[in-house]
Structure formats: C-alpha cells, structure tokens
Amino acid sequence: MESPVDSYLRQIHAEIALLKDGKPYSTIPAMANVDPDNFGIALATVDGTVYEIGDTREEFTIQSISKPFTYGLALEDLGNEAVDAKVDVEPSGDSFNEISLAEGTGRPANAMINAGALTATSLIRGSGGQSGFKRILSTYSAFAGRPLSVSEKVFESELKHGHRNTALAYLLRSFNIIEDDPAPVLEDYFRQCSVLVNCFDLSIMAATLANGGRNPLSGKQVLEIGPVERVLSVMMTSGMYDDAGAWISSVGMPGKSGVAGGIIAVLPGQVGLAVYSPPLDEHGSSVRGLATAQRLSRDMELHFVRAARTGRSAILAAYDVTETPSGIRRNDEAADVLREHGHRARVIEVNGDLLFAGTESTARELSSLPDEVDLVVLDVRRTDQISEVAVRMLARIRQGMADAGRELVLIESDGSLAEALGPLDQQLLPSFATRSAAVEYSENRLLERHGSHLLLPDHVPVTASPALAPLDEADAAALEALMTPKAFEDGDVIRRVGLRFGGVYFITSGRVSSTSPGPTAERVKLNTLSAGMTFGELALGSGNRQETTVRAVGPVTVMVLSAEAIAELESADPRLAIALWKALTRDAYTRVEQYLRESAVRIRE
C-alpha cells in the first residue's frame, strides 16, 4: 500500500509544478542553460527514510547551501569563540552578496551572507594530509553519505566572473578578517559552491543536521551537537538573507537556499527537506522551493512552534493476534482457522506524540505490511497528542486500506479519533476501549472471511460442545439427559467468587464474561465465553471453590450438570464418568494454556 506521504508529495509536486514565476540564475554563464522545468522534492526522516518525487537525482551545484556546512566545520575546528571573533551571528537583512561589514572591525554579520561565508572558508586549514578544500569536500560527502565531486566547468566560470566575491575577499583582507592572501580562499570558496549534489543528497544533509549531526544512513557522527546548534540557529535567522523574516513566519524551520535552485529546511529531531527547481525569486531563492516549504510546513505542521517536541518512532510494538488472543474460547475448528490465518490480523501499538514524525513512522509501518494482512488494529491508548496532520494521514491510510480490501480497527479510551475520522462509505470505524475486545472483533472477522458461519454459531447443543468432543454421540446424549436447563438476563451473576463447586455449565446460547479480583481489589476481566463453551469445572482444582465471578453478557441459556448429578453418574456409570473427566481435563489444559498467554499480554500492558 502506498504511504500517504508519497501520495501527498506527488499531489503537491503536480500542483506546484504549475508555478512558472522566476528565472534561473544567469550571472554565472555555466549555470544559465539549465532546464527551468526541473523540479524535485525529497523529504528525509531522522531514521533514514527518504520520500522523493520528481527530478531528485538531477545533479546541480550546491552554491550557497554549502555555507552552513563549511561554517559548521570551522566551529568544530576552532570553537565558537575563535569563529565569532571573525564572523558575527546577527541577521543582516541584506541580500546574499551585499558588501556589508561592521564599521571599524570589518566583521561580517553572519556566515550565511557571502562575506561571512568567505571568512568561514578562510578558517578551514589543511590537516591529516588533506588540503583545506579537501577537508571541506570530505565533510560535505560525509553529510550526504556518498563521495561528492566538483563541477570544474562551473568552478572556472565562477572564478572568471565572480568579481563581487573577489572584491569582498580583498576588502576582508584589508580588515585582517582574512589573514592571508585572498586568492586561495577565493578558489576554495568557488570550488565549494561548485560541488555537485542532487535533491536526495541535500535531504540527507539536512536530515543529518536534524539528527544532531549524525548521518541517518551511514550512522556517522559528522558534526558534534554544539556546532550543529550554532549552525541551525544562524540558518534560522539568516539563512534566507533579506527574506528571513517571511521565511521564519511562513515556514518556521532553519533553511538555506542556493542560486542553482536548491533549497533545504531542517526540523530538528524530525526531518530534512530538500527541493530543487532553478527559477529564482528576487531574493535568489527557488520559487517552487519556497512554495513547497511553505506548503509542507502548513499541511504537515512542521513549523517549529507546532512541532516543538522531538520526533521519534511512534511504534511501540507490532504483532499478530495469534500472539495475543482475545480470551474467547473457540471450538477446535475455529481455533484451527485462527492458527492458520491469525497472521492476517496485526496489532500495532503506538505511543508518544502523533505529530508529523510519529505519524510518518506509523504510516510507514502500515504501508509496508504484507499483502496478506486483512485487518490492522491500531492501539493509540498510549499517545499523548494526536495532531490534525495525524488525523488527515490516518484518513488517507484508512481509505488506502479500504481500497485494498483491508480494514482498520482502533483501540482508544474515548472514541475521539474514530469520531474525528468519521464514516467511510457510510461505515463507522470500529473502535474499542480494550485490546481484548478489538482482537475478539478481529478474530470474528477472520472466521467470517476464512472459515464458515458454523464457526460463529448462535446456538450450540450440549452434544456439540467442544468440551465433549472426545465422547461419542450416545455418551454425549446420556450426559445431556442428566442436565438441567437455566436462563439468565444481561448482567445476571451466574457464579460468584467463593461459591462451592456447583457443577459444570454448558453454554448453549449467548455469552458470559469471567472476572477475578486484581492485586488492588479492582476487577480484572479474564475472558469471554460463548455458545459451546463451559465453565464451573475449574473450581474442582481450587479447593472446590469458585475462583471467578461469571456474569451474563446479554441473554444466556445454559445446561447444568450439577454436582449431585455428577455424583450420581459416578455411582451408576463409572465408565461414562471417567470419560467425562478425561474430556473435561483435556479441555481444562487447553484453557490454562490460553490463560497463560493472556497473562503474558497483561503483564506487558
């Protein structure tokens, strides 16, 4: 099943591709002949999943998107204090190539404008047998998770036509901000701007910043958290130059643009976004890139104010219903069907916040389920917050599941999510307050789909009871002749804790539930028994005392083989009495095994 993130990106890519504003950058001749229709979007999560649409593998030069990564390397090499002495951290409000230096000191306002970026490049020294630029390129490659290279054509064009940057470099040298010959610094700067990347690369580079400096694909710690913190702070206030205020208001993520048409945005702890589209606006930023970032921020609630908590995988556990049965005792045929087809019903437990990151991990889990899964039980009882984007994405998931012939079931305490999702094809979303009830529903659906209506009977005569399956028809009929019929209304207590053994109860229609006192005196539901099942006999293993309270769930009819009738049977027909006890013992072992599995589930919960 397609992820709702994929379908959403495909939708907005088609819509935003219609924007025809802006023109590709032409100041550098080698970049002037790019196809203006190129358009790619890549969204990378901090655990390494990348969603992409369009021209995400089309290479282009990184340009000014290089600045935060070189700045981070300088901070890692020298520390904040030494770097701050050369370049400030204040937003300038100037365009990217403005010649603006602090009066008296010549210090650039920040490392995102060209003057500050040239300064940061000048601070990178050779080390370990690598030149300063080789270290810059190695750092970019580590961020991208693959070896990157330089476009020599663009580099030569930048070197030949980059007069304004050349002027800036020499001006910086006059203030001793650049301490040595500016020519090598200019070459390194033009080379770093000419590094070839694609949209996929940039999404991983952005996700590495979002992940505290650790590449989500390679696992390598590229940059320590201190430099990452400073880099993202400066990107937030200055990464979009004279458009920074509008960017913060409408997108609300640290961002950086480049004149080749790339743009990145970083949501710490959650995702890295990259967009490639060459036509630029008057600020030098991609028109479609800006529109895409604004749209995702709004639709996916990625603005830092809305997505303030760190994202993490919301999946707590995933298992099929054979591992956690409902507690309803089934006849042998039904049990066989559930053993064979139980893997078709999956329980997914989620926790934490269902903001974008948590919902994305949940959507990814649901979208990747095998085709053979018929039902998904989504347990949201441990979630703290379910955002509007979570509701929208879950609605898409539900529709996609329905289209694929699957069914979504909820476990929630108050039914609010089911209400928010509303009906689908006039069908309400099944919602249950307990896992056992949801799994019971799922088991019944599996029996309907893969068994027969006979496996969910409304009435089961004593002679067809699973507990008496080892007996032949004549012996079962002889036992039935010794039984007394009884009927109960909804809520009636049939057997109470502490009562002496009162016989064996064969349910012929309806359902009963059994409860037991918990460790703090609260009632703990043990199981639900339906037509064909028995209760009462386990008291014989508990000092002839009833250990559970059994209550009718709706109208119930039973046939009771009383203690007195059993005593008479043992005296009059010892052979049949022994056959009865063998059958009941066999059934009891089956039930104890089920209780143990149920107890394991409750301990985990």
Secondary structure, 3 states (H helix, E strand, C coil): CCCHHHHHHHHHHHHHCCCCCCECCCCCHHHCCCCCCCCEEEEEECCCCEEEEECCCCCEECHHHHHHHHHHHHHHHHCHHHHHCCCCCCCCCCCCCCCCECCCCCCECCCCCHHHHHHHHHCCCCECCECHHHHHHHHHHHHHCCCCEECHHHHHHHHHHCHHHHHHHHHHHHCCCCCCCHHHHHHHHHHHHCEEECHHHHHHHHHHHHCCCECCCCCCECCCHHHHHHHHHHHHHHCCHHHHHHHHHHCCCCEEECCCCEEEEEECCCEEEEEECCCECCCCCEHHHHHHHHHHHHHCCCCCCCCCCCCCCCEEEEEECCCCCCCCCCCHHHHHHHHHHHHHEEEEEEEEEECHHHHHHHHHHHHCCCCCCCEEEEEEEEEEEECHHHHHHHHHHHHHHHHCCCEEEEECCCCHHHHHHCCECCECCCEECCHHHHHHHHHHHHHHHHCCHHHCCCECCHHHCHHHCCCCHHHHHHHHCCCEEEEECCCCEEECCCCECCCEEEEEEEEEEEEEECCCCCEEEEEEEECCCEECHHHHHCCCECCCEEEEEEEEEEEEECHHHHHHHHHHCHHHHHHHHHHHHHHHHHHHHHHHHHHHHHHHC
